[in-house]
């Protein structure tokens, strides 16, 4: 019997491979993998055309009723809003009947204008924004290539979306900075009125630990617990926080598909500006070539990418985890943590997450809050904790 693979449902397309910012912590441009240097700055029309065809082919082969198209970079708006619109229309036109294509652009917000947002809205492209917080100090490392702060332009862009195009607003993606006050960071992001918030742990591993990390679980674990408590009191009345909703859902035995938690097969794939099919960008923080598959949209199908050993490992569930993880009572919720955070140089990814202690602390804290919630008085967060699929590439 043929081996079965979960189909890709999230297609992260690098429409532009350069960025107008030079964030000091960026693993993509400052990390160990510099393959971006040898690729075209913008995806040529023939790459976008072939990518649209391959996405439609995959959707037909697996009878997909919905898929996510994440327009990514670099800074994807460098390709032009009209280019993003045309490509999205091409994917929708070629997708099989009955398959909904949900498109989102993940941007640093500095290039957002009313005209560009109008183009994106016309093409039904959501806008996900990457920020480190809602105050200038939170974004001090997000500077342009001349070292100038990006915050004034990014803040203008974020407020423009919230004020003038709320129906396009997909949410904010923020990397956790434990040197910043957790509640103040969360509330500053709330002030930008995101409908959803994605809190990401900084990429690190056992060979190159995350900043300010230690093995006690207190540094990142306590930061997340503090924000969770603030969010839990208000629930989804304020905003959705993907990490928190996923944790609640998994503790309640509900499905939650993402990279950070759970054992569901990961379903995202990347197409680079030259048409290369790759695994997700986060792997590039581990070592040079970690995301490479050797495949491209001109010669290969996405089904061939599903058979790549790296993708198979991401879809293998508990069998791909370290023995310590498989024996852990939290494994169905933690899922071993984010795949790239398990890496140890020379020894691969079959390890617990470098955030293992932090995740245990956080999950147990959330479980305690759930246990203390009596029937009939459950906060809105517990009552509506079903979480859709999402990716590192864009807000769900």
N, C-alpha and C positions, 0 to 999 in steps of 0.2 A: 504494500500500500504506500502511495506517495506521501512523503513528509509534508505536514501542513504548516503553513506559516500565517500569522496574522497579517493582513494586508496593511500597507501604508495608508493612513488617512490624513496625515499632515505633510504637506509639501512645502518646504522652506526654500524659496527661490531667491538666490542672490542676484537681484536685478542690478546692483551696483556693488563693486568690491572695494571701494575706498570710502573713507569717512572724512567729514569736514572737521571732526574733533580729534584730539590726541589725548584721550583720557589716560592718566598716568598708570592706571592699574589694568588696562585692557589686555586680556589674555590673547585676544585674536591678533592684534598688531604688535604687541610687546612681548608675547609669549614665545615658546620654543618652536612653533610652527610658522614659518614665513612663506608658505606656499602661495599666499595671496600676491606676492611680488611678481610671480611669473604668469599671472592670469590677467586677462583684459580688465580694465577698470570698470567698464559697463558690459552687461551681457548683450552680445550682438543680436539683431533680429532673428537670425537663423537658430540661435540657441533658445530664445524664447519660444519660437514657433515649434521647435522639436520638443521642448519641454511640455508645452501645452498638449501636444499629441501624445506624449508618453503618459501624462497624467490621465488623460481621457481613456487611453488604452488600459491602464491599471484599474480605473473605475469600472469600466465595462467588464473586465476579466473577473472582478470580485463583486460585481453587482452592488457597488457602493451606493447608498442613498444620500450620503453627505460626505464632504471632505473639506479640509481646511487648507487654504492657500495663504501662506505667510510671505509677504514681500519684504525681503530682508537685505542686509548689507554687512559691513559698511553702513552708510547712510543711504537708504533706498531712494529718498527724494532727490538725490543727486542725478538720478536717471530721468527725472521729470515726472510730474504727476500724470501727464497725458500718456507717457509710456506705461506707467503702472496701470492706468485705466484700460489701455488697449490690450495689454497682456491679460488682465483679469477677464475682459470681455472674450478674449480668444479661448481661455480655459473654459468659461461658462458655455460658450457656443459649441465647443467640442465635447463637453461632458455628456454622458448618456442621459436620456430623458429620465426624469425622476431623481437625479443626483443634484443635490443642493451644494453649491460652492460658496463657502463663507470665506471672504477675503479680508485680510487685515494687513496694514503696513506697520512695521515696528520702527519707530523713528526717534531721534533724540530731540525732536520738536523745534530745533533752531530754525529750520527752513519752512515751517508752517506759515502760510499766509491765507487770507480769506479766499483768494482765487484758487490756490492749490487745494484747499479743503473743499471748495465747491466742486472741483473736478473729482476728487476722491468720493465725495458724497453722491455725485451723479452716477458713479460706477459702483456704488454700494460697497466701498472699501472702508472698513473700520480703521481707526487710528489708535494704535498702542504706543505709549510713550515710555521711554527709558529715562529715569531720573534716579538720583540717590537719596532724595528727600525733597521737601517742599520749601527749603530755605537756602539762601546763598551758601552758607557754611557747609551744608550737606553735599554740595556739588562742587566743592573747591578743586577736586581732582579732574573734573570734566571741563577741560580747557581746549581751545582751538590750537592750531599748529603754531601760532605765534605766542602761545601761553596765556591768551586772554580768556577770562571766564566766559563760559557758555550760558550761565544761569539767566542773565537778562533776556536773551533771545528765547531760551527754552521756556521760561516762565510765561513770556508773551504768547508763545505758541500753545502751551497747555491751557492757558486761560481762554484763548481764542476758540479752541475746540469746545471747552466747557460752556462758554457763553453763546457761541453762534452755531455750533454743529454738535449739540449733545447726542443726537441720534447716531453720530459717527464715532463717538468716544468709546473705545474698547477698554481702556484702563491704563494703569501705570505699572511698569515693571521696575522694581527697586532692589538693588543689591544691599544686603544687610551690612551696616557699618557699626560694629559694637563700640566704637569710641563715641558714638552719638547717643543721646538719651533716647531710649526706645519709644516712650510715649510721645515725646515731643516730635520725633521723626514721623511716627504714625499720624499724629494730628496735623502736622504740616502737610502731609500728603493728602489727607482728607480735605484740606482747604482748597485743593485743586479739583475737588469734586469728581474723582474717578468712580465709575460704576463698578470697577473691579481693581484689585491690587494684588500683585504678584511679588512676594518677598522671597528673594533668592539668596541662598548661602553663597559666600564667595568661593570660587573654585580653588581647590587645594587638594592635596593628597598626602600619603604617608611620607613621601620623599620631599615634597615642598608643601609644608602645612599652610593652612590659611593664616592670614594676618591675625595676630593677637591670640591665636589658638593655644589651648592647653588640653590635656587629656581628662580634665575633671568633669567636663560637661557643663560647667557653670558659665563660661564666657558667652557662647552662642545659645546654649540651652536656656539660660536665665533671661537673655534678651528676648527670645521668642516667647517665653512664658509670660513675660511682662506685657508685651504687646497683645498676646492672646487674651489675657484677662481684661485689658482695656476694650478689645473688640467684642469679647463674649458678653459683656454687660449691655452692649448696644445691639449686637447681632447684625443681621443684614440690613437693618434700618440705615446704617451709615454707608457701608460698602461691603462687597464680597472680598474675602482674602483667600486666595486659592489654597495656600498651604494649610490654613486653618480648616477650611471646609473639607479638604481631602482627608485630613486627620480625623475629623469628626465622622465623616462618612465611613471611613474604613473601620473605625471603632464600632460603628453601628452595623457593620456587616454589609454596607452598601458599596457599589463599585466607584472607584476613583482612578482615573487614568492620568498619570503624569510621570515625570522623571524623579521627583523628590521622594515619593512614598509609594507603597503598594507593590504588588507583584504582577499587575497586568502587563501584557506584552507592550513594549514601547513601539509606537507606530509612526515615527517621524523620519523623514529623509530629506537631504539637502541637495540642491542642484547649484553648483558654482557658476560663476560668470562664463567659464569656458565650456560649460555643459557637463563637467565632471559630476558624477553621482557620489555623494559622500555621506558618511554618518554625521551626526550633529556636531556643531562647532565646539561644544564644551570639551570634547575629547582632545582638541588641539591644545588645551591647557596642560595635558599630561606629557606629551612628547611629539616631536615632529613626525607627521605622517599617521598619527593615531586615527584620524577620521577617514583616511584614504581607503577606497575600495578597488580602484583600478578600472572602474566602469564609467561610462558616459552615456548621455541620452541619444547620441547618434548611433551607437553600436549595440546598446544593451537596453533591456526592459527593466522596469522597477521590480518585476518578479525575480530577475537575476540578482538584484541587490538584496532581496529578502533572503537569498541563500548564502550571502556573504557571512563568514564565521563571526565577524563582529556584530552583525545584526542578529544572527541566530542567538548569540550569547545574551543580547538585550531582551530577547523574547522567550528565554528559557525558564523564566520564573525562579522558583526556589532552587531548582537543580543547578543553577549557575552560581549560587552563593557559596560563601565559605562555610565550613562546617559549624563554626561558631554562630553564624547567622541562622542557619537552618535549625539549630537547637534553641534559639532564642524564642521566648513566648511572644515577643512583639513582632515576629517576622512578617506576619500577614499585614501589619500596618506599616512598619518601617520599610519592608521590602529590600533591606540591605542599604537603603539610602541611594542617593544619586550615583549612577554607575562610575562616573569619572572620579568621584571622591574616594573610591576604593583602591585606586592605583598605587602600586609601590614599584619604583624603578627596578627593572630586571626581574620582576616577579609577577607582573600583570595586574589584573583587576579582581582576582579571587580573594578578596579581603573584606572585612567589615569597612564601612565608611569611616573616614578619618573623623567624621562628626558623630560616631557611634554613641558616645556618652551624651552628647548634646541632644541627639534625637531621642534617646531613651528618656532623658530628663523631660523633654518637651512632650512626648507621647504620654508618659505617665501622668504628667500634669493635666493634659487635656482629658485623659480618662477619669481623673479624679473630679474634674469639673462636671463631666457628664454624669458620673455616679452620684454627685451631689444634687443633680437636677431632678426634682420629683415630677412625676406625671401630672400634667395639667398646668405646670408653671414653667415649662421648658422655654428658654429664650428662643428668639426667632432663628438663631443660628442652628439650633438642634432640630427645629421643626422643618427647616428647608435645606438640609445639608447634602442633597444630591448634586454631584459635581460633574460637569461635562469634561470631555477630554481637552487637554491643553498641551502646549509645548514650550520649550525654552525660547522659541522663536517669536511668540506673540501671545498677548493676553487672550484667554478663552472668551 
